[in-house]
């Protein structure tokens, strides 16, 4: 199986100050800055938002809002345009921390 990932910093694939690692992480980003996505489909729908951080599988997959931080499988997966959310969760779906 061929590994598909995007590793980037300024000037290599993703726009400024952005880093992505994992299948389709930040795949659709066009102009947002300061995003970090590590994991399968993290920040997949983000096109122009900035300052998002996603760690694990399927994090912030549908978000187009800015300044969100999520960690844990599927944390904030259904968040779309909302901004400034924080969420950490465990693999069993139990949410440990949430701030809005």
C-alpha positions in Angstrom: 0.0 0.0 0.0 1.4 3.4 -1.0 1.4 5.9 1.8 -0.2 9.2 0.8 0.5 12.2 2.9 1.3 15.9 2.7 4.2 17.2 4.6 4.5 20.9 4.2 5.9 24.2 5.5 5.9 27.5 3.7 6.5 27.1 0.0 6.0 23.3 -0.3 2.4 22.4 -1.2 0.4 24.1 1.5 0.2 27.8 2.1 2.2 29.7 4.8 3.1 28.3 8.1 1.0 25.2 7.6 2.0 21.5 8.3 0.0 18.4 7.4 0.8 14.7 7.8 -1.7 11.9 7.0 -4.0 10.7 4.3 -5.8 13.8 2.9 -4.9 16.0 5.8 -5.5 19.6 4.8 -6.1 18.4 1.2 -8.3 21.3 0.1 -6.4 24.2 1.8 -5.9 27.0 -0.6 -5.0 30.2 1.4 -5.4 29.7 5.2 -2.2 30.1 7.3 -0.9 28.6 10.5 -2.9 25.3 10.3 -1.5 22.0 11.6 -3.2 18.7 10.8 -1.8 15.3 11.8 -3.9 12.3 10.9 -6.4 10.7 8.4 -8.6 13.4 6.8 -7.8 16.0 9.5 -9.1 19.4 8.4 -10.0 17.9 5.0 -12.7 20.6 4.2 -10.6 23.6 5.3 -10.0 25.8 2.3 -9.2 29.3 3.6 -9.5 29.2 7.5 -6.4 29.8 9.6 -5.0 28.8 13.0 -6.6 25.3 13.3 -4.9 22.4 15.0 -6.1 18.8 14.5 -4.4 15.7 16.0 -5.7 12.1 15.4 -8.2 10.5 13.0 -11.0 12.4 11.3 -10.5 15.6 13.4 -12.3 18.8 12.2 -13.0 17.0 8.9 -15.9 19.3 8.0 -14.7 22.6 9.5 -14.2 25.7 7.5 -14.0 27.9 10.7 -10.9 29.4 12.2 -9.0 28.9 15.4 -10.3 25.5 16.4 -8.2 22.9 18.3 -9.2 19.2 18.6 -7.5 16.0 19.6 -8.8 12.4 19.7 -10.6 10.3 17.3 -13.5 12.2 15.6 -13.3 15.2 18.0 -15.3 18.1 16.5 -15.9 16.0 13.4 -19.3 17.6 12.8 -18.1 21.2 13.5 -18.6 23.2 10.3 -18.2 27.0 10.3 -18.0 27.6 14.1 -14.8 29.2 15.4 -12.7 29.0 18.5 -13.7 25.5 19.7 -11.5 23.3 21.8 -12.1 19.6 22.3 -10.1 16.6 23.6 -11.6 13.1 23.6 -10.7 9.4 24.0 -11.1 6.6 21.5 -14.1 5.3 23.3 -16.0 8.5 22.5 -16.0 9.8 26.1 -15.3 13.5 25.9 -12.9 14.8 28.5 -12.7 18.5 27.8 -14.7 21.0 25.8 -14.5 24.7 25.7 -16.3 27.1 23.5 
